[in-house]
């Protein structure tokens, strides 16, 4: 049976690689309902807080900063809940044969690199737009600003690392296979090296 567009979107959003069976669909519905209730409650509370701040301080800049900060926290909290629940209920696991594990990991690594580049470009563009909008001055100096470029690169590296690590750890294969165990060790070594390099870049910045 051909998947509908809505099914493809759900699988992409939650990181489901296998078929969206009844068990997975029911669990995703439960997760989505919990997040909807959480976000609705936060939005109601946020509206009350914003109104209270404006009435007492009349400081629109402070109110905007607080509202945006809370919204970002709710987004991160929602994403964390999704990752925790999908991992706990094995919704995103991928069953593969030992001989296919290397090929699947290579595919995920390539996709993580692509996502990292995409994320870096988005951060780069947004940073330039935010810096340019208040004064609408010269655009060329903003395009070549070293801090903007380095921040975008570091953000892309971290995002690509997180996405690649997350997807690779969804692979489920025979734990008794010595070759698979060795591959996991190599993966951990490369992951540690990547974290060290990323930390050095952040310290340099």
C-alpha positions as CSV (number, residue, x, y, z in Angstrom):
1,X,0.0,0.0,0.0
2,X,1.4,3.4,-1.0
3,X,2.1,5.8,1.8
4,X,0.2,9.1,1.9
5,X,1.9,12.4,2.2
6,X,0.7,12.8,5.8
7,X,2.2,9.4,6.7
8,X,5.6,10.4,5.1
9,X,5.5,13.7,7.0
10,X,4.8,11.9,10.3
11,X,7.6,9.4,9.7
12,X,10.1,12.2,8.7
13,X,9.2,14.3,11.8
14,X,9.5,11.5,14.3
15,X,12.4,9.8,12.5
16,X,10.6,6.6,11.7
17,X,12.5,4.5,9.2
18,X,10.4,1.3,9.1
19,X,6.7,0.9,8.3
20,X,4.2,2.9,10.3
21,X,2.3,0.1,11.9
22,X,-0.7,0.3,14.3
23,X,1.5,0.2,17.4
24,X,3.8,3.0,16.2
25,X,0.9,5.1,15.1
26,X,-0.9,4.7,18.4
27,X,2.2,5.6,20.3
28,X,2.9,8.6,18.1
29,X,-0.7,9.8,18.6
30,X,-0.2,9.6,22.4
31,X,3.0,11.5,22.2
32,X,1.5,14.2,19.9
33,X,-1.5,14.6,22.2
34,X,0.7,15.0,25.3
35,X,2.8,17.7,23.5
36,X,-0.4,19.5,22.3
37,X,-1.7,19.7,25.9
38,X,1.6,20.9,27.1
39,X,2.0,23.6,24.5
40,X,-1.6,24.8,24.9
41,X,-1.0,25.1,28.7
42,X,2.3,27.0,28.1
43,X,0.7,29.3,25.6
44,X,-2.1,30.3,28.0
45,X,0.4,30.9,30.8
46,X,2.7,32.8,28.4
47,X,-0.1,35.1,27.3
48,X,-0.9,35.8,31.0
49,X,2.8,36.5,31.8
50,X,3.2,38.8,28.7
51,X,0.1,40.8,29.6
52,X,1.2,41.1,33.2
53,X,4.7,42.4,32.2
54,X,3.3,44.9,29.8
55,X,0.9,46.3,32.4
56,X,3.5,46.6,35.1
57,X,6.7,47.5,33.3
58,X,5.5,48.8,29.9
59,X,8.8,47.5,28.5
60,X,8.1,45.8,25.2
61,X,11.7,44.8,24.7
62,X,11.9,42.9,28.0
63,X,8.5,41.3,27.4
64,X,9.6,40.1,23.9
65,X,12.9,38.7,25.3
66,X,11.0,36.7,28.0
67,X,8.4,35.4,25.5
68,X,10.9,34.3,22.9
69,X,13.1,32.6,25.6
70,X,10.1,30.7,27.0
71,X,9.0,29.7,23.5
72,X,12.5,28.4,22.7
73,X,12.6,26.4,26.0
74,X,9.2,24.9,25.2
75,X,10.4,23.8,21.7
76,X,13.5,22.2,23.2
77,X,11.5,20.5,25.9
78,X,9.0,19.2,23.3
79,X,11.9,17.8,21.2
80,X,13.5,16.2,24.2
81,X,10.2,14.5,25.2
82,X,9.8,13.2,21.6
83,X,13.4,11.8,21.6
84,X,12.9,10.2,25.0
85,X,9.6,8.6,24.2
86,X,10.5,7.3,20.8
87,X,13.7,5.8,22.3
88,X,11.9,4.3,25.3
89,X,9.3,2.6,23.2
90,X,11.7,1.6,20.4
91,X,9.7,3.4,17.8
92,X,12.8,4.5,15.7
93,X,14.9,1.4,15.9
94,X,16.1,-0.1,12.7
95,X,16.6,-3.9,12.5
96,X,19.5,-4.7,10.1
97,X,21.7,-7.6,9.4
98,X,25.3,-7.3,10.6
99,X,26.6,-7.2,7.1
100,X,24.3,-4.3,6.2
101,X,25.1,-2.2,9.3
102,X,28.1,-0.5,7.8
103,X,26.1,0.5,4.7
104,X,23.3,1.9,6.8
105,X,25.7,3.9,9.0
106,X,27.4,5.3,5.9
107,X,24.0,6.5,4.6
108,X,23.2,8.1,8.0
109,X,26.6,9.8,8.1
110,X,26.1,11.3,4.7
111,X,22.7,12.5,5.6
112,X,24.0,14.0,8.9
113,X,26.7,15.9,6.9
114,X,24.0,17.3,4.6
115,X,21.8,18.3,7.5
116,X,24.8,20.0,9.2
117,X,25.6,22.0,6.1
118,X,21.9,22.9,5.7
119,X,21.6,24.0,9.3
120,X,24.9,26.1,9.1
121,X,23.5,27.9,6.0
122,X,20.2,28.6,7.7
123,X,22.0,29.9,10.9
124,X,24.3,32.0,8.7
125,X,21.4,33.6,6.8
126,X,19.3,34.3,9.9
127,X,22.3,35.8,11.7
128,X,22.9,38.2,8.8
129,X,19.2,39.1,8.5
130,X,18.9,39.8,12.2
131,X,22.1,42.0,12.2
132,X,21.0,43.8,9.0
133,X,17.3,44.6,9.8
134,X,17.7,47.1,12.6
135,X,19.9,49.6,10.7
136,X,19.7,48.2,7.1
137,X,23.2,49.3,6.5
138,X,25.9,47.8,4.3
139,X,25.3,44.1,3.7
140,X,28.8,43.0,2.4
141,X,30.6,43.5,5.7
142,X,28.0,41.3,7.4
143,X,28.5,38.5,4.8
144,X,32.2,38.3,5.6
145,X,32.0,38.8,9.3
146,X,34.4,36.1,10.8
147,X,32.3,35.6,14.0
148,X,29.1,35.0,11.9
149,X,30.9,32.4,9.7
150,X,32.5,30.6,12.6
151,X,29.3,30.5,14.6
152,X,27.4,29.0,11.6
153,X,30.1,26.4,11.1
154,X,30.2,25.4,14.7
155,X,26.4,25.2,14.8
156,X,26.3,23.0,11.7
157,X,29.0,20.7,13.2
158,X,27.1,20.3,16.4
159,X,23.7,19.8,14.7
160,X,25.2,17.3,12.2
161,X,26.9,15.4,15.1
162,X,23.8,15.2,17.2
163,X,21.6,14.0,14.3
164,X,24.2,11.5,13.0
165,X,24.8,10.1,16.5
166,X,21.1,9.8,17.2
167,X,20.2,8.0,13.9
168,X,23.2,5.7,14.1
169,X,22.2,4.6,17.6
170,X,18.8,3.6,16.3
171,X,20.4,0.7,14.4
172,X,19.7,-2.6,16.1
173,X,21.8,-5.7,15.1
174,X,23.3,-8.8,16.6
175,X,25.2,-7.8,19.7
176,X,27.2,-11.1,19.7
177,X,28.7,-10.3,16.3
178,X,32.4,-9.5,16.9
179,X,32.6,-7.4,13.8
180,X,29.6,-5.3,14.8
181,X,31.1,-4.8,18.3
182,X,34.4,-3.6,16.7
183,X,32.5,-1.2,14.5
184,X,30.8,0.2,17.6
185,X,34.2,0.8,19.2
186,X,35.4,2.6,16.1
187,X,32.3,4.7,16.1
188,X,32.8,5.7,19.7
189,X,36.5,6.7,19.0
190,X,35.4,8.9,16.0
191,X,32.6,10.4,18.1
192,X,35.0,11.3,20.9
193,X,37.5,12.8,18.4
194,X,34.6,14.8,16.9
195,X,33.5,16.1,20.3
196,X,37.1,17.2,21.1
197,X,37.5,19.0,17.8
198,X,34.1,20.7,18.3
199,X,35.0,21.7,21.8
200,X,38.3,23.2,20.6
201,X,36.4,25.2,18.0
202,X,34.0,26.6,20.6
203,X,36.9,27.5,23.0
204,X,38.7,29.2,20.1
205,X,35.6,31.2,19.4
